[in-house]
Amino acid sequence: MKTKRAYKERFYPTPEQEILLAQSFGCARFVYNNTLRFRTDAYYKDGQSISHSEAEKRLVSLKTEFPFLADVSSVILQQTLRDQQEAFKNFWAGRAKYPKFKKRHSRQSMRLTKAAFSVKNGHLFIAKSKEPLNIRWSRELSSEPSSVTISKDRAGRYFVSMLCEFEAKAMPIRNKTVGIDLGLNDLFITSDGEKSGNPRHTKRYERKLAYLQRQLSKKQKGSSNRAKAKLKVARIHAKIADCRMDATHKASREFIDENQVVCVESLNVKGMIQNPKLAKHIADANWGEFVRQLQYKAEWAERKVVQIDRFFPSSKRCSGCGFVHESLPLSIREWECPECRTHHDRDINAAKNIKTAGLAGLACGATGTGMAAKATI
């Protein structure tokens, strides 16, 4: 099965490339913000909706008015407008909020098509640069990239993401299925009785992060010392995010490699994270990203991921006889079924019920509450 896949690698620009990238990021940000302001004002003042073609025509006059835009590749500016149009499409479809203005000190990025980059002898060249990017390759590309996205995070690291065609190969069929209950004390509890624990990446760096944030708050705004302190804080945040993503990738890969069918909960993470007492812990658990990774890795391996309905009473139902408690507070971690006298660990019992409901959903096309199963095949 052929599909698209992005290969993300870190690279280290030369001083000349740093200047070029800073100019490119700045011009892309300027065009995005200027056009967004123009489209917003046109709608609220005149009731006029500016189309993408009109925004592209306006780019010609912008280059005349602001000559510095000619210092970078025109492809970058054109792709910036296409990205903005995609943001508006997501807003109109209800998938995202209204597009926001890009900030100078946040993550910077720009996208290039084939007209603005080339690959020669394993080296990637971008427009306006005579030297190739010094990329630390971790793997070979599956094909020549169709587009390239260059980004710089708040910790000052540069990354290049190359979109390539990828030949996904089906993995051997395994006669094993698993149900996964997601939690906070243990991130993943399986129907086999295994508990993963929780590395709590944020808590691990919490004291150091708090110290650096206090130091940052004492620095004078606009000073070089404040910029240095801000970079230190950003690097700690990047370290936490990298640790979390690494653990999530390893866990999702292990589940897909070892199981033909993986059954998980369909959680409303966006709603759950509104709880002020648990928001930090839920965000650190990375549940949404874990399920997303399971889905696309299962699709590549031609395996199945089934999400059961979020209202299915997995914790309150006895996995032995089917008895359902009317109420089971979170403080109760173990309980005994009054019908069959089976002693249950709350989380393992939930994982068993998730597996049962998921497999039933595959068999009859519905989850435990009668709604259609979301299966990745």
Buried (B, 14 or more C-beta within 10 A) or exposed (E): EEEEBEBEBEBEBBEEBEEBBEBBBBBBBBBBBBBBEBBBEBEEEEEEEBEBEBBBEBBEEBBEEEEEBEEBBBBBBBBBBBBBBEBBEEEEEEEBEEBEEBEEEEBBBBBBBEEBBBBEEEEBBBBBBEEBBBBEEEEEBBBEBEBBBBBBBBBEBBBBBBBBBBEBEEBEEEEEBBBBBBBEEBBBBBBEEEBBEBEBBBEBBBEEBEEBBEBBEEBEEEEEEBEEBBBBBBBBBBBBBEBBBEBBBEBBBEBBEEBBBBBBBBBEBEEBBEEEEEEEBBBBBBBBBBBEBBBBBBBBBBBBBBBBBBEBBBBBBBBBEEBEBEEBEEEEEEBEBEEEEBEBBBBBBBBBBBBBBBBBBBEEEBBBEEBEBBBBE
